[in-house]
Amino acid sequence: MTVYLLDQNGDCAQRIKHLVSECGLVEKVFHFTGTESLMESCCSQCPDLVLIRLGNTPFNGLAAARKVTALYRDLPVAFVSRHPQYAVQAWEAGAAGFLLEPLEQDQLTRLLIQF
């Protein structure tokens, strides 16, 4: 499984990458800090899952998700946030999942085994 992660916060992204890698289902995790670089990579290779941070970012995570799903209609996109109020917006945007931080390994594993 290949996972793309869109997250501006380096420390949080490293933690997420570590947890995703520990799952055992994931072969590759690619980290992007902007929507443009994420989209460029998506155009050359379709990942199995995209994780996008919501809140306190210079990019609009919901808009990024819409761009990714316009390219690959069935590509699952899940959101990560410290802010539970973003959950409704995430589900309205067609989220495959919403992970509330602080993340725990079993929470992330349950999401990953769906795909």
Phi, psi and omega per residue, in radians:
M1 nan 2.418 3.074
T2 -1.967 2.260 -3.121
V3 -2.086 2.318 3.011
Y4 -1.818 2.380 -3.140
L5 -2.126 2.140 3.067
L6 -1.861 1.885 -3.062
D7 -2.741 2.203 -3.141
Q8 -1.378 -0.510 -3.069
N9 -1.399 1.925 -3.063
G10 -1.067 -0.747 -3.122
D11 -1.148 -0.788 3.127
C12 -1.140 -0.712 3.136
A13 -1.089 -0.716 3.121
Q14 -1.109 -0.691 3.108
R15 -1.122 -0.784 3.135
I16 -1.108 -0.795 3.119
K17 -1.014 -0.732 3.125
H18 -1.098 -0.831 -3.130
L19 -1.109 -0.719 3.121
V20 -1.102 -0.775 -3.132
S21 -1.131 -0.606 3.140
E22 -1.186 -0.341 -3.063
C23 -1.095 -0.598 -3.134
G24 1.600 -0.235 3.116
L25 -1.600 -0.257 -2.991
V26 -1.838 2.230 3.105
E27 -1.572 -0.691 -3.077
K28 -2.415 2.456 3.037
V29 -2.229 2.148 3.107
F30 -1.975 2.295 -3.095
H31 -1.852 2.284 3.104
F32 -2.160 2.519 3.135
T33 -1.856 -0.059 3.123
G34 -2.556 2.730 -3.109
T35 -1.112 -0.685 -3.100
E36 -1.066 -0.809 -3.133
S37 -1.177 -0.616 3.061
L38 -1.069 -0.825 -3.111
M39 -1.147 -0.674 3.088
E40 -1.023 -0.785 -3.132
S41 -1.198 -0.680 3.110
C42 -1.085 -0.582 3.129
C43 -1.192 -0.495 -3.130
S44 -1.657 -0.433 3.122
Q45 -2.659 2.276 3.104
C46 -1.519 2.100 3.099
P47 -1.329 3.036 3.077
D48 -1.541 -0.416 -3.128
L49 -2.733 2.497 3.036
V50 -2.072 2.242 3.037
L51 -1.868 2.248 -3.095
I52 -2.234 2.277 3.073
R53 -1.319 2.409 3.013
L54 -1.999 2.361 3.085
G55 1.660 2.398 3.074
N56 0.929 0.777 3.107
T57 -2.264 2.702 3.080
P58 -1.338 -0.179 3.103
F59 -1.881 2.753 3.073
N60 -1.616 1.884 -3.079
G61 -1.107 -0.635 3.128
L62 -1.194 -0.704 3.090
A63 -1.145 -0.680 3.097
A64 -1.076 -0.739 3.122
A65 -1.087 -0.715 3.120
R66 -1.106 -0.658 3.113
K67 -1.147 -0.765 -3.128
V68 -1.123 -0.790 -3.105
T69 -1.292 -0.344 3.017
A70 -1.228 -0.553 3.123
L71 -1.358 -0.762 3.139
Y72 -2.285 1.727 -3.006
R73 -0.987 -0.678 -3.070
D74 -1.688 0.149 -3.138
L75 -1.265 2.123 3.120
P76 -1.268 2.327 3.088
V77 -2.141 2.202 3.096
A78 -2.072 2.676 -3.085
F79 -2.006 2.610 3.105
V80 -2.180 2.337 3.114
S81 -2.766 2.732 2.987
R82 -1.552 -0.129 -3.000
H83 -1.939 1.861 -3.097
P84 -1.097 -0.384 -3.126
Q85 -1.159 -0.273 3.096
Y86 -1.397 -0.195 -3.071
A87 -1.044 -0.762 -3.118
V88 -1.100 -0.788 3.117
Q89 -1.094 -0.662 3.123
A90 -1.101 -0.814 3.141
W91 -1.150 -0.663 3.093
E92 -1.127 -0.490 3.106
A93 -1.447 0.030 3.095
G94 1.550 0.515 -3.098
A95 -1.035 2.476 3.012
A96 -1.486 -0.203 3.124
G97 -3.114 2.810 3.077
F98 -2.421 2.084 -3.118
L99 -1.915 2.141 3.139
L100 -1.645 2.266 3.121
E101 -1.446 2.636 0.122
P102 -1.311 2.361 -3.111
L103 -1.289 2.569 3.028
E104 -2.111 2.615 -3.069
Q105 -0.981 -0.790 -3.089
D106 -1.161 -0.584 3.094
Q107 -1.093 -0.808 -3.136
L108 -1.213 -0.707 3.114
T109 -1.053 -0.753 3.118
R110 -1.039 -0.659 3.100
L111 -1.181 -0.827 -3.048
L112 -1.139 -0.624 -3.091
I113 -1.216 -0.228 3.089
Q114 -1.242 -0.361 -3.022
F115 -2.076 nan nan
